[in-house]
Amino acid sequence: MSDLLERLRGRGWRMTAQRRVVAEVLNGDHVHLTADEVLARATDRLPEISRATVYNTLGELVSLGEVLEVATDGRAKRYDPNAHRPHQHLICSDCGAIRDVHPTGDPLSALSAAERFGFTVSAVEMTYRGRCPECARA
Protein backbone atom coordinates (compact mmCIF):
# COMPACT_ATOMS: atom_id res chain seq x y z
CA MET A 1 0.00 0.00 0.00
CA SER A 2 1.35 3.43 -0.92
CA ASP A 3 2.16 6.19 1.50
CA LEU A 4 -0.50 8.32 -0.22
CA LEU A 5 -3.17 5.68 0.41
CA GLU A 6 -2.13 5.44 4.05
CA ARG A 7 -2.30 9.21 4.47
CA LEU A 8 -5.73 9.36 2.85
CA ARG A 9 -7.07 6.58 5.04
CA GLY A 10 -5.67 8.35 8.09
CA ARG A 11 -7.66 11.43 7.12
CA GLY A 12 -10.84 9.37 6.79
CA TRP A 13 -11.11 10.15 3.07
CA ARG A 14 -13.90 8.09 1.48
CA MET A 15 -12.03 5.49 -0.58
CA THR A 16 -14.11 4.59 -3.63
CA ALA A 17 -12.69 2.25 -6.26
CA GLN A 18 -12.06 5.23 -8.54
CA ARG A 19 -10.25 7.26 -5.87
CA ARG A 20 -8.18 4.25 -4.90
CA VAL A 21 -7.04 3.72 -8.49
CA VAL A 22 -6.01 7.37 -8.87
CA ALA A 23 -4.06 7.19 -5.58
CA GLU A 24 -2.40 3.93 -6.66
CA VAL A 25 -1.38 5.44 -10.01
CA LEU A 26 0.27 8.33 -8.14
CA ASN A 27 2.32 5.98 -5.93
CA GLY A 28 6.10 6.40 -6.12
CA ASP A 29 9.05 8.60 -5.29
CA HIS A 30 9.58 10.36 -8.62
CA VAL A 31 6.01 10.40 -9.90
CA HIS A 32 5.09 13.60 -11.75
CA LEU A 33 2.28 12.59 -14.09
CA THR A 34 0.00 14.87 -16.08
CA ALA A 35 -3.75 14.50 -15.58
CA ASP A 36 -3.99 12.73 -18.95
CA GLU A 37 -1.24 10.28 -17.93
CA VAL A 38 -3.08 9.59 -14.68
CA LEU A 39 -6.27 9.03 -16.69
CA ALA A 40 -4.56 6.61 -19.10
CA ARG A 41 -3.03 4.55 -16.28
CA ALA A 42 -6.23 4.61 -14.25
CA THR A 43 -8.23 3.47 -17.28
CA ASP A 44 -5.85 0.51 -17.71
CA ARG A 45 -6.71 -0.57 -14.15
CA LEU A 46 -10.39 0.45 -14.09
CA PRO A 47 -11.76 0.85 -17.63
CA GLU A 48 -15.02 2.48 -16.51
CA ILE A 49 -13.33 5.42 -14.74
CA SER A 50 -14.21 8.75 -16.34
CA ARG A 51 -12.04 11.72 -17.22
CA ALA A 52 -14.16 13.93 -14.93
CA THR A 53 -13.63 11.57 -11.98
CA VAL A 54 -9.85 11.57 -12.47
CA TYR A 55 -9.68 15.36 -12.81
CA ASN A 56 -12.00 15.91 -9.83
CA THR A 57 -10.02 13.46 -7.70
CA LEU A 58 -6.75 15.18 -8.59
CA GLY A 59 -8.32 18.52 -7.63
CA GLU A 60 -9.46 17.10 -4.30
CA LEU A 61 -6.02 15.65 -3.56
CA VAL A 62 -4.40 19.02 -4.29
CA SER A 63 -6.98 20.83 -2.12
CA LEU A 64 -6.29 18.40 0.73
CA GLY A 65 -2.56 19.09 0.42
CA GLU A 66 -1.86 15.41 -0.26
CA VAL A 67 -0.62 15.98 -3.82
CA LEU A 68 1.34 18.93 -5.21
CA GLU A 69 0.45 20.51 -8.52
CA VAL A 70 3.67 21.30 -10.39
CA ALA A 71 3.57 23.75 -13.29
CA THR A 72 6.63 23.99 -15.52
CA ASP A 73 7.16 26.49 -18.33
CA GLY A 74 3.80 26.31 -20.06
CA ARG A 75 3.72 22.52 -20.09
CA ALA A 76 0.81 20.52 -18.70
CA LYS A 77 0.53 20.57 -14.92
CA ARG A 78 1.95 17.53 -13.20
CA TYR A 79 0.89 15.89 -9.96
CA ASP A 80 3.44 15.00 -7.28
CA PRO A 81 2.41 12.76 -4.36
CA ASN A 82 5.55 13.65 -2.42
CA ALA A 83 3.70 16.48 -0.65
CA HIS A 84 4.91 15.87 2.89
CA ARG A 85 8.66 15.70 2.43
CA PRO A 86 10.33 19.00 1.57
CA HIS A 87 12.03 18.77 -1.80
CA GLN A 88 12.84 20.66 -4.98
CA HIS A 89 12.59 19.63 -8.62
CA LEU A 90 15.14 18.91 -11.33
CA ILE A 91 13.51 19.41 -14.73
CA CYS A 92 14.79 18.46 -18.18
CA SER A 93 14.46 21.53 -20.39
CA ASP A 94 14.08 19.32 -23.48
CA CYS A 95 11.60 16.54 -22.61
CA GLY A 96 10.17 17.88 -19.34
CA ALA A 97 11.15 14.89 -17.19
CA ILE A 98 11.02 15.75 -13.48
CA ARG A 99 12.92 14.27 -10.56
CA ASP A 100 12.65 15.11 -6.88
CA VAL A 101 15.88 16.35 -5.33
CA HIS A 102 16.74 17.05 -1.71
CA PRO A 103 19.51 19.66 -1.56
CA THR A 104 21.29 20.09 1.74
CA GLY A 105 21.59 23.33 3.62
CA ASP A 106 19.22 26.20 4.27
CA PRO A 107 18.16 27.94 1.04
CA LEU A 108 17.21 31.02 3.06
CA SER A 109 20.84 31.53 4.00
CA ALA A 110 21.52 32.62 0.41
CA LEU A 111 18.97 35.43 0.75
CA SER A 112 20.27 38.35 2.79
CA ALA A 113 17.98 40.33 5.09
CA ALA A 114 18.14 43.26 2.65
CA GLU A 115 16.97 41.01 -0.20
CA ARG A 116 13.95 39.86 1.83
CA PHE A 117 12.47 43.39 1.65
CA GLY A 118 10.85 42.94 5.06
CA PHE A 119 9.08 39.74 4.06
CA THR A 120 8.71 36.95 6.59
CA VAL A 121 9.63 34.06 4.32
CA SER A 122 7.69 30.87 5.03
CA ALA A 123 8.78 28.67 2.14
CA VAL A 124 11.35 28.46 -0.63
CA GLU A 125 10.76 26.86 -4.02
CA MET A 126 13.76 26.23 -6.22
CA THR A 127 13.82 24.55 -9.60
CA TYR A 128 16.96 23.06 -11.12
CA ARG A 129 16.94 22.88 -14.92
CA GLY A 130 19.14 21.00 -17.29
CA ARG A 131 19.08 18.06 -19.70
CA CYS A 132 18.36 14.51 -18.66
CA PRO A 133 20.79 11.78 -19.77
CA GLU A 134 18.49 10.60 -22.59
CA CYS A 135 18.14 14.08 -24.09
CA ALA A 136 21.86 14.77 -23.67
CA ARG A 137 22.65 11.62 -25.69
CA ALA A 138 20.28 12.61 -28.51
C-alpha positions as CSV (number, residue, x, y, z in Angstrom):
1,M,0.0,0.0,0.0
2,S,1.4,3.4,-0.9
3,D,2.2,6.2,1.5
4,L,-0.5,8.3,-0.2
5,L,-3.2,5.7,0.4
6,E,-2.1,5.4,4.0
7,R,-2.3,9.2,4.5
8,L,-5.7,9.4,2.8
9,R,-7.1,6.6,5.0
10,G,-5.7,8.4,8.1
11,R,-7.7,11.4,7.1
12,G,-10.8,9.4,6.8
13,W,-11.1,10.2,3.1
14,R,-13.9,8.1,1.5
15,M,-12.0,5.5,-0.6
16,T,-14.1,4.6,-3.6
17,A,-12.7,2.3,-6.3
18,Q,-12.1,5.2,-8.5
19,R,-10.3,7.3,-5.9
20,R,-8.2,4.2,-4.9
21,V,-7.0,3.7,-8.5
22,V,-6.0,7.4,-8.9
23,A,-4.1,7.2,-5.6
24,E,-2.4,3.9,-6.7
25,V,-1.4,5.4,-10.0
26,L,0.3,8.3,-8.1
27,N,2.3,6.0,-5.9
28,G,6.1,6.4,-6.1
29,D,9.1,8.6,-5.3
30,H,9.6,10.4,-8.6
31,V,6.0,10.4,-9.9
32,H,5.1,13.6,-11.8
33,L,2.3,12.6,-14.1
34,T,0.0,14.9,-16.1
35,A,-3.7,14.5,-15.6
36,D,-4.0,12.7,-19.0
37,E,-1.2,10.3,-17.9
38,V,-3.1,9.6,-14.7
39,L,-6.3,9.0,-16.7
40,A,-4.6,6.6,-19.1
41,R,-3.0,4.5,-16.3
42,A,-6.2,4.6,-14.2
43,T,-8.2,3.5,-17.3
44,D,-5.8,0.5,-17.7
45,R,-6.7,-0.6,-14.2
46,L,-10.4,0.5,-14.1
47,P,-11.8,0.9,-17.6
48,E,-15.0,2.5,-16.5
49,I,-13.3,5.4,-14.7
50,S,-14.2,8.7,-16.3
51,R,-12.0,11.7,-17.2
52,A,-14.2,13.9,-14.9
53,T,-13.6,11.6,-12.0
54,V,-9.9,11.6,-12.5
55,Y,-9.7,15.4,-12.8
56,N,-12.0,15.9,-9.8
57,T,-10.0,13.5,-7.7
58,L,-6.7,15.2,-8.6
59,G,-8.3,18.5,-7.6
60,E,-9.5,17.1,-4.3
61,L,-6.0,15.7,-3.6
62,V,-4.4,19.0,-4.3
63,S,-7.0,20.8,-2.1
64,L,-6.3,18.4,0.7
65,G,-2.6,19.1,0.4
66,E,-1.9,15.4,-0.3
67,V,-0.6,16.0,-3.8
68,L,1.3,18.9,-5.2
69,E,0.4,20.5,-8.5
70,V,3.7,21.3,-10.4
71,A,3.6,23.8,-13.3
72,T,6.6,24.0,-15.5
73,D,7.2,26.5,-18.3
74,G,3.8,26.3,-20.1
75,R,3.7,22.5,-20.1
76,A,0.8,20.5,-18.7
77,K,0.5,20.6,-14.9
78,R,2.0,17.5,-13.2
79,Y,0.9,15.9,-10.0
80,D,3.4,15.0,-7.3
81,P,2.4,12.8,-4.4
82,N,5.6,13.6,-2.4
83,A,3.7,16.5,-0.7
84,H,4.9,15.9,2.9
85,R,8.7,15.7,2.4
86,P,10.3,19.0,1.6
87,H,12.0,18.8,-1.8
88,Q,12.8,20.7,-5.0
89,H,12.6,19.6,-8.6
90,L,15.1,18.9,-11.3
91,I,13.5,19.4,-14.7
92,C,14.8,18.5,-18.2
93,S,14.5,21.5,-20.4
94,D,14.1,19.3,-23.5
95,C,11.6,16.5,-22.6
96,G,10.2,17.9,-19.3
97,A,11.2,14.9,-17.2
98,I,11.0,15.8,-13.5
99,R,12.9,14.3,-10.6
100,D,12.6,15.1,-6.9
101,V,15.9,16.4,-5.3
102,H,16.7,17.0,-1.7
103,P,19.5,19.7,-1.6
104,T,21.3,20.1,1.7
105,G,21.6,23.3,3.6
106,D,19.2,26.2,4.3
107,P,18.2,27.9,1.0
108,L,17.2,31.0,3.1
109,S,20.8,31.5,4.0
110,A,21.5,32.6,0.4
111,L,19.0,35.4,0.8
112,S,20.3,38.4,2.8
113,A,18.0,40.3,5.1
114,A,18.1,43.3,2.7
115,E,17.0,41.0,-0.2
116,R,13.9,39.9,1.8
117,F,12.5,43.4,1.7
118,G,10.9,42.9,5.1
119,F,9.1,39.7,4.1
120,T,8.7,37.0,6.6
121,V,9.6,34.1,4.3
122,S,7.7,30.9,5.0
123,A,8.8,28.7,2.1
124,V,11.3,28.5,-0.6
125,E,10.8,26.9,-4.0
126,M,13.8,26.2,-6.2
127,T,13.8,24.5,-9.6
128,Y,17.0,23.1,-11.1
129,R,16.9,22.9,-14.9
130,G,19.1,21.0,-17.3
131,R,19.1,18.1,-19.7
132,C,18.4,14.5,-18.7
133,P,20.8,11.8,-19.8
134,E,18.5,10.6,-22.6
135,C,18.1,14.1,-24.1
136,A,21.9,14.8,-23.7
137,R,22.6,11.6,-25.7
138,A,20.3,12.6,-28.5
